[in-house]
Amino acid sequence: MITYIIVDDEPIAHRIIEGYCKSLPHLKLVKHCYDALQAIEFLNANTVDLIFLDLNMPKLKGFEFLRTLSNPPKVIVTTAYKEFALEGYELDIADYLLKPFSFERFVKAVNKVTNTTTITSTKAAITQTNASESIFLKGDKKHFQVFIDDILFIEAYGNYSKVHTTGEMIITHEKISKLEEDMKDHNFIRVHKSFVIAKKKIKEIEGNLLLIGEHKVPVGQTYRSILKKLLN
């Protein structure tokens, strides 16, 4: 579970962000802060994993507030001002969302935090059981939460990809090259121009074929060196 606070002086922004987060069950709201001083008071006594941060607020601006934190959590900026993006990345923010932002763009920002942050407390337990780690895949007018430990392999499907899991096959709008990059830290490897596989899901290797679940996945000519490494 990723705990978060919203720091924004506009109530409508709180409603939009909280509404988006309610569709992502691994996010938990712990505090609404309507200016940076409220956020400072809260963070002096509490810790969170993520801040959704507006920039143009009274009393103390967003980045001024961020500089007051000695050990800040991950930050996703939500603002109507694009001109401060460079300054944000110099402060090591996770992402910079320009209002109004879509749910799809919001999910991509949250996934950056999910995939790169070692979350304290509850996240430590999740790390011990990889089955609890998940990603969101964009399908046809909806997003699917997929647990990484359930993924067997990913198959290219034109400009789309098929994600084969232990229980179903999901067609996502993501290209296989993007998914390969997203999954490289989870022990997934490319074995063919059309296939990325979960290394630990390999049951058998026969010639240039990998048996994964009930599926046989080919190893491409240019990827034979990877197969040799697996055998050695």
GIZIUR-V491838 format. One record per pair of residues at least 4 apart in sequence whose ideal C-beta (glycine too) atoms are under 6 Angstrom apart, sorted by the first residue. I is the first residue (numbers start at 1). J is the second residue. Records with the same first field share a line. If there is no record, write none. Layout:
I: J ; J
This chain:
1: 26 ; 28 ; 122
2: 26 ; 27 ; 49 ; 50 ; 119
3: 28 ; 30 ; 48 ; 49
4: 27 ; 48 ; 50
5: 30 ; 31 ; 33 ; 48 ; 51
6: 14 ; 17 ; 32 ; 52
7: 33 ; 39 ; 51 ; 53
8: 13 ; 54
9: 34 ; 35 ; 57
14: 18 ; 32
17: 52
18: 29
20: 103 ; 106
21: 27
30: 48
31: 42
33: 38 ; 39
35: 57 ; 59
36: 57 ; 60 ; 65
37: 59
42: 46
48: 73
49: 73 ; 119
50: 73 ; 74 ; 113
51: 73 ; 75
52: 76 ; 78
53: 62 ; 75 ; 77
54: 62 ; 78 ; 79
55: 62 ; 79 ; 84
60: 64 ; 65
66: 91
74: 94 ; 113 ; 117
75: 93
76: 94 ; 95 ; 109
77: 88 ; 93 ; 96
78: 97
80: 99
82: 98
84: 88
85: 96
88: 93 ; 96
94: 112 ; 113
95: 109 ; 112
97: 101 ; 109
101: 105 ; 106
107: 136 ; 143
111: 115
113: 117
119: 123
126: 132
130: 149
131: 147 ; 149
133: 148
134: 145 ; 147
135: 146
136: 143 ; 145
137: 144 ; 146 ; 170 ; 172
138: 143 ; 172 ; 173
139: 144 ; 172
144: 170
148: 186
150: 165 ; 166
151: 165 ; 198
152: 164 ; 201 ; 212 ; 213
153: 164 ; 195 ; 197 ; 212 ; 217
154: 161 ; 163 ; 176 ; 179 ; 196
155: 162 ; 195
156: 176 ; 194
157: 161 ; 162
160: 171 ; 173
161: 172 ; 174 ; 176 ; 179
162: 169 ; 171
163: 170 ; 172
164: 169
174: 178 ; 179
179: 183
180: 190 ; 196
183: 188
187: 199
188: 196 ; 198
189: 199
190: 196
191: 195 ; 197 ; 219 ; 223 ; 226
192: 218 ; 220
193: 220
195: 217
197: 217
201: 212
202: 210 ; 212
203: 211
204: 211
205: 210
208: 219
209: 216
210: 217
211: 216
212: 217
219: 223 ; 227
